[in-house]
Amino acid sequence: MAEIVERVGELTAELARGRHVLAIQDTSEINYQAKVGRKRQLGTVGNGTDIGLFVHPVLVVDAADGGCLGLAHAQVWRRKKGKAANYRKLPIEKKESHRWLAGADGAKRALAEASLVTHVTDREGDIFEQMDRLPDSKNHLLTRASQDRMVLGGGRLFGTLDNLPEAGRYTVDLPARADKRTARRAVLAIRYTTVEIRRPKSCSDPTAPASVRMTAIDVREVNPPRGEEAVHWRLLTTHSVASLQQARQVVGWYRLRWNVEQLFRTLKRQGFDIEGSMIENGAALERLAMLALIAATRTLQLVLARDPTAGLQPIHRLFGDSEVAFIEALQKRLQGRTEKQRNPHPAGTLGYASWTMARLGGWSGYASERLPGPITMHRGLERFDAMYQGWLLANGPS
């Protein structure tokens, strides 16, 4: 497992060199309760009774163009024990939440040659020890606040943000989220300030400072549609913010966190259906989960490249020289005679490869047909890899 993680990080490091990248962490459970009679040596998942395991990847996204570069790190584990009676008093290294610090450390090692790294987490990553230990001259933290923390000078974080004047408003397109919201154009009001977050009593590190300085950004939807819950994000970051434009930039980076949610969808029902695996042994399922994360990341990169803008990213972000030569060789076979049946993306771009994999996966190529999703891309990649091996035997590497 460690060798797999290290190799994946090396490949992503090549693409991240010299760039400002976002290292986006999140956790998801792989639930095998539906096959409980066939599984062994697994732990419990979120509800404390179902069996399964957890995955915690660090997905790397280019901060400038939003392109997905790959995985910097990943953790897979089985929860074999419940919480200890003295859990809150344990050092962070003894808690399951240490995965956030371990993920950041792994990403730091892998992305050492990036020009700048912004580590992005959701509310579970709102951990004081992370605020203290993660930041340095190259690494910044951006997390969504989950706790109404005490701030120096009196009062609490949420109240401080509530009392700020608006710095400005702007409009964004919000994608739909299953059972949570409809797709819509939303007007967002932004407030921001600098705060000193006080060390909480629950902090397990006695050497931690009495406070850490963070920029707090409050983002609220104005007049949401009737029956819809308003978007409201409270963000904490080590990036300095001195203008509305800078605040919007930080919010934009946080919004790219949706990439890791798309990765989990690709890993599960909308792509690989890893929870349907017939493998029985827990250790083997851990290795399967790691390999599936790698493959799902590759699939996600191609799905995202359907977009005309994202599709302009270089094809070499995902394919080597000989693979690119084979993609070129496939065009005569996959393209039709009419303009509507031709690859619409420029050669040498990731969109060009995405269209090719979609065609191999069974997509017709017509604009009137639904855009290819993770299942189609996955099938196309499998077919491509098999055909490519045959092509190499016939032609040799280029």
Secondary structure as UniProt FT lines:
FT   HELIX           2..16
FT   TURN            17..18
FT   STRAND          20..25
FT   STRAND          28..31
FT   HELIX           33..38
FT   STRAND          43..44
FT   TURN            46..47
FT   STRAND          51..62
FT   TURN            63..65
FT   STRAND          68..77
FT   TURN            85..86
FT   HELIX           87..89
FT   HELIX           92..94
FT   TURN            96..97
FT   HELIX           98..110
FT   TURN            111..113
FT   STRAND          116..121
FT   HELIX           123..125
FT   HELIX           128..133
FT   STRAND          139..144
FT   STRAND          150..151
FT   TURN            152..153
FT   HELIX           157..162
FT   STRAND          168..174
FT   TURN            178..180
FT   STRAND          184..198
FT   TURN            201..202
FT   TURN            206..207
FT   STRAND          211..222
FT   TURN            226..227
FT   STRAND          232..237
FT   HELIX           244..255
FT   TURN            256..257
FT   HELIX           258..267
FT   TURN            268..272
FT   HELIX           274..276
FT   HELIX           282..304
FT   TURN            305..306
FT   TURN            308..309
FT   HELIX           310..312
FT   HELIX           315..317
FT   HELIX           321..334
FT   HELIX           339..341
FT   TURN            347..348
FT   HELIX           350..360
FT   TURN            361..362
FT   TURN            367..368
FT   HELIX           374..395
//
